[in-house]
């Protein structure tokens, strides 16, 4: 009788050890093959997975879940995002208040340069826009230089040429036509 109880205990112990060794692999396989792409509720240690096993899973048709945590942004990137969020109403106001003259306005890669794409080359209309919208407000939004572009041909409005530039020098805006 003692041998039978010992044999059952040994079999149960072997079953628990086998479950402990195989359970993480079984959970990982079921988590990857879920159709809705939801994250598994059980934590699977990252040290158990290897590049070879993840590439084998990908070749079997399994998908990798999307990244749920974006990479951290630097302080400069956060400042750029905040600045552009503050400038968006100014861009919209330029387009809406120009009677169709301004097609698009945005900051250049040098964040102190405002790019303004115009519908056409009209010096008088540009001068009015410059005096009413650029001189009083552009510096408030951090712009020190403005470039105005016009379409080269009506057939392709994406091709543009530099039409005029404005710069803030000694607290005074200067407009130069090209």
N, C-alpha and C positions, 0 to 999 in steps of 0.2 A: 504494500500500500504506500509506503514512504517513497518507493521508487517511482510510482505513478505520479504522486504529487510533485516530486522533484522534476520529473520529465515535463509535466505541464508548466511548472514555473520556468524551466529552462526554455521551453517553446515560446511562452509568453514574452520572456525577456528578449529572445532572438527576434520576435515579431516587432517589439518596440524599437529595438536598435535598427532594424530594417526600415521601419516607418520614419524614424528620426533622420536617417541618411537619405531616403528617397523623397520625402515630403517637399523639401524646397524645390527640387527639380520639377515635381509634378505641379506645384502651385505656379511656378514660373511659366510652364508650358500652357496652363489654362489661362493665365492672365494675359499672355501675349495673343492668344487666339480668340479673345473676346471680340465680337463683331462691333460693338459700339465704341471701342477704344477707351473705355473707362479704366481708370487706374485700379490695380488690385487692392483689396482691403488688407491683405497680409503683407507685412514687410519682408522683402527678400533681400538679403545682403548683397551689395554690389561686388564684393570680393569673390563671390562664387561664380560670377559670369566671366567669360573670357571672350576675346575678340573672335576666336574661331567658332565658339558656340553661337554668338550672336549672328555671325555671317551665315551659319548653317540654318538658323531660324529664318533669316531673310530669304534664303533660297527655297525654303519650303512654302513660301507664299505668306508668311506672317508679316504683319506690319508693325512698325515701331511707333509707340504712342507719341503724340506731339509733346514738345517741351512745354511744361506748365509754368516754368519760372523763367522770366526774361533775364538776360545777362545784366549785371549791374551797370549803371551809367556813371560816367565820371561827372565831377562837379561842373566842368565846362559844358558837357552835353546837357545836363539838367538846366543850366543857365540859358543855353541856346533854345531849348524847348520852351522855357518860361518866357523868354524874350519874343519868340515867334508867336506864342499865344497872345501876348499883349499887342503885337503888331497886326494881327489878323483883322481887327475892326478897321484899322487904317487902310489896309489893302482893299477891303470891301468898300469903304467910303470913297476911295479914289476911283474905283470902277463905277460906282453908282452915281457919283456927283459930277462925272466928266461928260455927260451926254453922249456916251459911246466912244469918246476919244481914247480912253484907257481900256485896253482889252485885258491886260494882266499886270499885276504888280507883285513883286516878291523881293526878298533879300538875296543878294549874291552870296557866294561862298565866303567872301569877306563880308561879315555881317554889318559893316558900316556902309555898304553900297546898296542902294535901292535900284532895282531894275524895273523900268516901266515900259511895257510894250504898247505902242500906240496903234490906232487903226489907220492913220494916215499922216502925211507930212504937211501940217498946216502951221506955219510959224506963229500966226496970231493966236490960234487956239492953244498952242503949247505955251505961249507967253502968259495967257490968262490962267491956265492950269498951274503953271509954275508959281505965279504970284498969289493965287488963292489957296493952293493945296500943298505946295512944296515948301515955300519960304516960311509960312507960319508953323507948320506941323512936322516936317521931316526930321528936324533935329530933336524934337521931343521924343521921337521913337528911336533915336540913336543913329540916324543916318547922317553921314558927312559928305556923301557923294551920291549923285543920281545919274543914271544913264537911261536915255530915251532911245528906243529902237522903233523903226517903222518897217513894214513889209517891203521886200525888194520888188515883188511882182504880185498882182492880185490873184494870179493862178495858184501860187503856193504861199499862203500867209505864214508858214513856219520859217521860211527864209527871211531873215531880217538883217538890217544894217543899222549901224550906230548913226543916229540922227542929231542928237544933242547931248550935252553933259552939263551937269551943274555941280558946283563944289562950294562947300562952306569954308570960307577963309576969313579969319579975323572977325567972326560973328556976322559975316555978310555973305549972302548967297550970290554966286555969279553963274549966269547961264551962257553956254557957248554952243553955237550951232556948228555942225561939221559939214 
